[in-house]
Amino acid sequence: MKIIACYSNKGGVGKTATAVNLSYALADAGYRTLLCDLDPQGASSFYFRVKPSKKLTETKFFDDVERFTKSIRGSDYDNLDILPANMTFRDFDVFLSRMKNSRSRLKKALKSVKSDYDVILLDCPPNISTLSENVFSAADGIVVPVIPTTLSQRTFQQLEEFFRENGLPPKKLHAFFSMTQGVKSLHGQTMDEMRKEHKKRFLETQIAFASDVERMGVHRAPVVATAPRSAVAVAYRQLHNEVMERLNKA
Amino acid sequence: MYLVPASALDAFSGAPSGKLTALLTRSEDDSAFDLLDTFDEDLRQRGMCLLQVGADLNLWTSDRGMLEQSGVGAPAGFVADLPSGPVKDALGCVPALRSLVPLGQGHLSSAQLALVDEEEKTQARAKFHVLTTEAGQGVAIARLQSLRGYDKAFGQLQNDLALAGAVPLTDAHPLKALFPDHQSYVAKPKLDLAKDATAFETANAIIGAYLPVARRNEQGVIDDVDVEYLHDYRIALRKIRSVLSLFKSVYSEKQTEKLKQRFSDLMAPTGRLRDLDVYLLEREFFFDLLPESLHGGLERMFEMFAAERGQAQQTLSKHLKSKGYEAEITKLIHLFDTPKKLHAGPAADAPAHDFASALIWKRYRKICKIAAGIDDQTEDEEVHELRIQCKKLRYLMEFFKPAFPKDEFKSLIKPLKKLQDNLGLFNDYSVQQESLKDFLEGLGAGDHAGNMQLAQSVGALIAVLHQRQLAERQKVVESFAAFNSPETQATFRDLFHGGEG
């Protein structure tokens, strides 16, 4: 079982769209996938039409693995389940420490309810705090969408610094350029700079800004499912391939 | 998995289901299918349904769900000849000698039913394979899919389907639903006899039931689908003939003789083809018995058998299609449909139970007498006689089964079967040796080298078969003792001789 975190310390970068489409691409490729919606501002469960579970706001929730598994919902797609969460900060912390400290226990619990997932994808809240450290150490890889702007350049540097300061392996970071716009020459320039500056951190795949992604809110479904032949869907699949290739190598 | 009337599907479209709404999506695909099974519907009886759609096989099973396999030639034929795949694996249960045949045709399409909530989130789903016939009959095989965390909706879906007339696939079969006029082939028809039926009525009922069994197998013999058609055809006739010889004095002497002759004449043209079928079935067995150095001669022999079989099959096929045959079998069927024209004999009005008791008891006593005289030194003829008498006893008991208590009868049949297995093998080895000798004697003088090769192999084979026969022969005394236990003796006395003897 692999744990992938979808994380950004900056909002509005297409993180949730990434989590939604990446999870779909994983499931479609045959991985039994659980998407955990951990971002109260995000809406990955909304895109799958799954209603947030009331039970999930209870503080002690994650002490009880059975109740955790009980609130998992099947998506409309094969191999893809959703944990619709709307949890408190503290729950999130407890959840992560469980992931980190007793991965085998969690795995066992999941197995006991016949849901041994191949991949657990976490759609994480967009802040950097000491608590985020747990995400970073629990996950096998952290997928970070980055809009190629000067501001994003700074935030990504902060993230890398955070990793170094806290003794976390930066090679777990798999950044990619998100919402890129071909007409903006600044984008191209920034991307060149960042690739040079953060060698090996950036994936080849770029996800261009696309109205298809914007329309996801209307369809309430992954664009990879509704418009599988669109350029952006192809790009998300490529992202999936690249991420899994890297994780399987690690 | 469930079977749902196809007509019920449209009613789901947009219908409310509790707090949810049912959405039906029909796919555009539509392809012709053949419903495959063995002639005796082995798959249906195991709760399986097999469709061939072009080069694809779809198999529904009760324990493994739905299986698919492609790259299959048409027609599918024997399971052993299918390319390997999940459907072939699951069809391992099909008797090796039986070919898969199309029992019905129709069109296959698919549809999907989803129960969605107000967010249009699917909470439960059913996938349908919709089967329709030219005659307008339609059923859908439904596979239900539960989505994690939506158990209630799944229960709702099951409920909705049940209300629409869905039944578990294990309790219903598309064959019956799609082809209501289809008559299933039954090799051993159940006799519908009153408890106080007479011997005459019983004999007529048995013959009247087995004649159509023979008829049902004709086309399969003509088309040469598999060897079981001829085998069943002959068994049906043999049962009829044993009624005529075992039910003494039920028909007048003249009538009996006449009928015996007519059924013997029906049987006669089938003998050679069956013999050759049996030889060819023994192919592997014979090859295993001999060292590879002697396989050349066997190869040669089997080539000759195969060539002769082709001719024999054509001859029989021509005979079965002839006007003379058609007229004769039609007359016989008519005769037993209206038995008034049959001349009854002195024992005709005897109650079946008493009549059978006397016959079975007599036969059993005879068997005991023969068996008592058998030891290691007895002539083979005596063992053959024992086998024949046991066979007659078995037939009698099978015929009159309805007239006797079930459990006691079963307790006799089982050890009798075991004894017959032993005697049967003894006989098979003996018959094989005889026919191999005949084969050698029948060889032409032409090809000297070829004949030498044949003689070597066949000679060795006869020697091996002789050893096998001796080994079976050794077991006979023991097998009989096992059959004729004190319990068996007591049961025979109780059932057929008023507890005396």
Interface residues (C-beta under 8 A of the other chain):
Chain A: F48 R49 V50 K51 K70 S71 I72 R73 G74 S75 D76 D81 S115 R220
Chain B: D117 E119 E120 K121 T122 S146 L147 R148 G149 Y150
